Structure formats: C-alpha cells, structure tokens
C-alpha cells in the first residue's frame, strides 16, 4: 500500500530556516503508477530560502515486487532507478 501524503516541518541543515513541505513514507509501484519525477518530488524537500535539498527515506516496492529502502544517502546504489526497467 502506498502511504498517504504526510505534512512535515523541516529545519534546513544549511541555513537553519524552517519551512513546511510534504512527503510519502512509502510507495507501492504495483498499485500506483508514479513516474520518477513524482517519486523525486515525494521523497525530497527544497528549502525556499537557500535551495538546499533534503532527501527523505522512502520505502519503495518496485514493479517486480522487490522492497527497497531509498534512504536518500549517497553510496553504491546512488544511480539506482525506482522502477525495474
């Protein structure tokens, strides 16, 4: 099941300003046909003051049923695509 949108308050780690945004903690691509642009929007926030981007952890079930955690951290899977093609 894809989780509903959650409203959040964020403190920018770069300029320390506070702002409101939203994200989805989990997405099931077997049930919802979200494209990569929407997944990016649903898993990140950009500070309106300085433009710093924050990545939020998101649990994703890809189209082949494999569960993966997109934690927004750079590393060996940083170029991984959300879907399985």
C-alpha positions as CSV (number, residue, x, y, z in Angstrom):
1,X,0.0,0.0,0.0
2,X,1.2,3.5,-0.8
3,X,1.1,5.7,2.3
4,X,-0.8,8.9,2.2
5,X,1.0,12.3,2.0
6,X,2.4,13.5,5.3
7,X,2.7,17.2,6.0
8,X,6.1,17.9,7.7
9,X,8.1,20.9,9.1
10,X,11.7,21.0,8.1
11,X,14.7,22.9,9.5
12,X,17.1,23.4,6.7
13,X,20.5,22.0,7.7
14,X,22.2,24.6,5.5
15,X,20.6,28.0,6.6
16,X,18.5,26.8,9.6
17,X,15.3,28.3,8.4
18,X,12.0,26.4,9.0
19,X,9.5,25.6,6.2
20,X,6.5,23.3,5.6
21,X,6.5,20.5,3.0
22,X,5.2,17.0,2.4
23,X,6.4,13.5,1.5
24,X,5.3,9.9,1.1
25,X,7.0,7.5,3.5
26,X,6.2,4.5,1.3
27,X,5.2,3.8,-2.3
28,X,4.0,0.6,-4.0
29,X,4.6,0.8,-7.7
30,X,2.5,-2.3,-8.2
31,X,-0.6,-0.3,-7.1
32,X,0.3,3.2,-8.2
33,X,1.8,4.3,-11.5
34,X,4.0,7.1,-10.3
35,X,6.8,8.3,-12.6
36,X,10.3,9.1,-11.5
37,X,9.7,12.8,-11.3
38,X,6.8,12.4,-8.9
39,X,8.9,9.9,-6.8
40,X,11.7,12.5,-6.6
41,X,9.2,15.2,-5.5
42,X,7.6,12.9,-2.9
43,X,10.9,12.0,-1.4
44,X,12.7,15.3,-1.2
45,X,12.2,18.9,0.1
46,X,14.0,22.0,-1.2
47,X,14.5,25.0,1.1
48,X,12.7,28.0,-0.3
49,X,15.3,30.4,1.2
50,X,18.6,28.9,0.1
51,X,17.7,26.0,-2.2
52,X,19.3,23.2,-0.1
53,X,17.7,19.8,-0.9
54,X,16.8,17.4,1.8
55,X,16.3,13.7,1.0
56,X,13.7,11.8,3.0
57,X,13.8,8.0,3.4
58,X,11.1,6.2,1.4
59,X,10.2,2.6,1.3
60,X,9.5,1.5,-2.3
61,X,8.0,-1.7,-3.7
62,X,9.1,-1.8,-7.3
63,X,7.1,-3.2,-10.1
64,X,8.6,-6.7,-9.7
65,X,7.6,-6.8,-6.0
66,X,11.0,-6.1,-4.6
67,X,11.1,-4.0,-1.4
68,X,13.9,-1.4,-1.1
69,X,14.6,1.5,1.1
70,X,15.6,4.7,-0.6
71,X,17.2,6.4,2.3
72,X,18.4,9.5,0.4
73,X,22.0,8.6,1.2
74,X,24.7,8.6,-1.4
75,X,26.5,5.3,-2.0
76,X,26.8,2.3,-4.2
77,X,23.1,2.5,-5.2
78,X,23.0,6.2,-5.8
79,X,22.3,5.8,-9.5
80,X,19.6,3.1,-8.9
81,X,16.2,3.8,-10.6
82,X,13.0,3.4,-8.7
83,X,11.4,1.1,-11.2
84,X,12.8,-2.2,-12.5
85,X,13.5,-1.5,-16.2
